[in-house]
């Protein structure tokens, strides 16, 4: 009998991975140790040292790394984090901004240019509002702590204005003071959370804007992907599908669990109504894994990455994912 693989898995805590974390779901042929961390720490350690066998990865950073030939991981089409990003754009109230078009010519802050939240925000600003990245001046740095830098080196188009902020400054403080005009951030700035009158959200009713965007485009933005260390995939060709199947089973556990609304299992009073609305808008499989169900969204990410200078060529889906995961067996 062949020896079982002992794998380390790193991801954030989600309902859709809980069954893997607690052992109700196992990866066939493997034993695993599950670890958790905050996203910034997790991504830094994965891209810098590749110390996990299986890791949740920033999709934007992964695409950039693949294009540079520096991808220590091979992705499988498991998308642990998805979120619309209309909520991620903030602006200084004195910057003369009242609509996305007003961002033209403005100073835009971003914790990391290649982070996936920024990739999607740039994309819909370009496609839906005609505001392309080269129409703004970009400033990169830590949101709340000084000294943050890009995980993956960038070579942006010559027309893109890009600077790193001073090592003793933060983007949130610069937004409040007016040193930058606007900010894209996956995390809510502390200034906004604390009610600073200087900081406003570009889309105050962002759920309505995001639902309208989905109704028009049928795109549910992907943020994070699961990667397996390349040497493991090369040595064990069966592993990508085994890991994929396990993550799918864990997600199925979660959906079955929270869909029982006879007694609410999620601490939200109208969760059943929200679940019904989501299914009406997005269908019963509203958080799909797999390549075919996500082809439009993935192709758009590759287009944005190339169009906005994160990659020097237009990558294909075959560049991103383990070959065996393209085969989807139907019963």
Residue pairs with C-beta under 8 A, 6 or more apart in sequence:
2 29
4 29
4 30
4 31
5 29
5 30
5 31
5 232
5 236
5 239
6 30
6 31
6 32
6 33
7 27
7 30
7 31
7 32
7 33
7 53
7 54
7 232
8 32
8 33
8 35
8 51
8 52
8 53
8 54
9 20
9 32
9 33
9 34
9 35
9 52
9 53
9 54
9 55
10 35
10 36
10 37
10 42
10 45
10 46
10 52
10 54
10 55
10 56
11 17
11 34
11 36
11 42
11 55
11 56
11 80
11 226
12 36
12 37
12 38
12 39
12 42
12 56
12 80
12 81
13 21
13 36
14 80
14 81
14 254
15 254
15 257
15 258
16 80
16 247
16 250
16 251
16 254
16 255
16 287
17 34
17 80
17 247
17 250
18 250
18 253
18 254
19 25
19 249
19 250
19 253
19 254
20 27
20 32
20 34
20 246
20 247
20 250
21 34
21 36
24 250
24 253
25 246
25 249
25 250
25 253
26 32
26 246
27 242
27 243
27 246
28 242
28 245
28 246
29 238
29 239
29 242
30 239
30 242
32 54
35 52
37 45
39 56
39 58
39 224
42 55
42 56
43 57
43 58
43 61
43 151
44 151
45 51
45 52
46 52
46 55
46 56
46 57
46 72
46 73
46 227
47 57
47 61
47 65
47 72
47 151
47 152
48 151
50 72
50 73
50 229
52 229
53 228
53 229
53 232
54 226
54 227
54 228
54 229
54 243
55 73
55 226
55 227
56 80
56 81
56 224
56 225
56 226
56 227
57 73
57 75
57 224
57 225
57 226
57 227
58 114
58 115
58 116
58 151
58 223
58 224
59 79
59 116
59 119
59 222
59 223
59 224
59 225
59 301
60 114
60 115
60 116
60 118
60 119
60 301
60 305
60 310
61 112
61 114
61 115
61 116
61 151
61 152
62 71
62 73
62 75
62 225
62 227
62 320
63 301
63 302
63 305
63 310
63 311
63 315
63 320
64 114
64 152
64 154
64 305
64 310
64 311
65 71
65 72
65 152
66 311
66 315
66 319
66 320
67 305
67 310
67 311
67 312
67 313
67 315
68 152
68 153
70 152
71 227
71 230
72 229
72 230
73 227
73 228
73 229
73 230
74 227
74 228
74 229
74 230
74 233
74 240
74 321
74 322
75 225
75 226
75 227
75 228
75 320
75 321
75 322
76 225
76 226
76 227
76 228
76 240
76 243
76 244
76 247
76 321
76 322
76 325
77 225
77 244
77 289
77 290
77 291
77 294
77 321
77 325
78 225
78 226
78 243
78 244
78 247
78 248
78 289
79 222
79 223
79 224
79 225
79 226
79 287
79 289
79 294
80 224
80 225
80 226
80 247
81 222
81 223
81 224
82 220
82 221
82 222
82 223
82 287
83 117
83 221
83 223
84 120
84 206
84 210
84 213
84 214
84 220
84 221
85 117
85 120
85 121
85 124
85 184
85 186
85 221
86 124
86 202
86 203
86 206
86 209
86 210
86 213
87 201
87 203
87 206
87 210
88 117
88 121
88 184
88 185
88 186
89 100
89 121
89 125
89 182
89 183
89 184
89 201
89 202
89 203
90 175
90 182
90 183
90 184
90 185
90 189
90 192
90 199
90 200
90 201
90 202
91 97
91 103
91 175
91 181
91 182
91 183
91 199
91 200
91 202
92 175
92 176
92 178
92 180
92 181
92 182
92 198
92 199
92 200
93 197
93 198
93 199
93 200
94 178
94 198
95 102
95 106
95 178
95 181
95 182
96 102
97 103
97 106
97 181
97 182
97 202
99 129
100 125
100 128
100 129
100 131
100 202
101 129
101 130
101 131
103 125
103 131
103 135
103 136
103 181
103 182
104 131
104 135
104 136
105 135
105 136
105 137
106 136
106 137
106 181
106 182
107 136
107 137
107 139
107 179
107 180
107 181
107 182
108 136
108 137
108 138
108 139
108 180
108 181
108 182
108 183
108 184
109 138
109 139
109 140
109 141
109 165
109 171
109 174
109 175
109 180
109 182
109 183
109 184
109 185
110 118
110 138
110 139
110 140
110 171
110 183
110 184
110 185
111 118
111 140
111 141
111 142
111 143
111 148
111 171
111 185
111 186
112 118
112 140
112 148
112 149
112 150
112 151
113 138
113 140
113 150
113 154
113 156
113 162
113 310
114 150
114 151
114 152
114 154
114 310
115 186
116 221
116 222
116 223
116 224
117 184
117 185
117 186
117 223
118 184
119 301
119 304
119 305
119 308
119 310
120 221
120 223
120 301
120 304
121 184
122 133
122 184
122 304
122 308
123 300
123 301
123 304
123 308
124 213
125 131
125 132
126 132
126 133
126 304
126 307
126 308
128 213
132 308
133 160
133 308
133 309
134 157
134 159
134 160
134 161
136 161
136 182
137 161
137 162
137 163
138 160
138 161
138 162
138 163
139 163
139 164
139 165
139 171
139 174
139 180
140 148
140 149
140 150
140 162
140 163
140 164
140 165
141 147
141 148
141 164
141 165
141 166
141 169
141 170
141 171
142 148
142 170
142 171
143 170
143 171
143 172
143 185
143 187
143 189
144 170
144 172
144 187
144 190
145 170
146 166
146 167
146 168
146 169
146 170
147 167
149 164
154 162
154 309
154 310
155 309
155 312
156 162
156 309
157 308
157 309
160 308
160 309
165 171
165 174
169 179
171 180
171 183
171 185
171 189
172 183
172 189
172 190
172 191
173 191
174 180
175 182
175 183
175 189
175 191
175 198
175 199
176 191
176 196
176 198
176 199
178 198
182 202
183 189
186 223
189 199
191 198
191 199
192 199
192 200
192 201
203 209
211 281
213 219
214 220
214 281
214 282
215 281
218 296
219 296
219 297
219 300
220 282
220 286
220 287
220 297
221 297
222 294
222 297
222 298
222 301
226 243
226 247
228 239
228 240
228 243
228 322
232 239
233 239
233 240
233 322
237 324
238 324
240 322
240 324
240 325
241 324
241 325
244 289
244 325
247 289
248 289
251 287
251 289
255 287
257 265
258 265
258 266
258 271
258 275
259 275
261 271
261 272
261 275
264 271
264 272
268 274
278 286
279 286
285 293
288 294
290 325
290 328
291 298
291 317
291 321
291 325
291 326
291 328
292 328
295 317
298 317
298 320
299 317
302 311
302 314
302 315
302 316
302 317
302 320
303 314
304 310
305 311
305 315
306 312
306 313
306 314
306 315
317 326
318 326
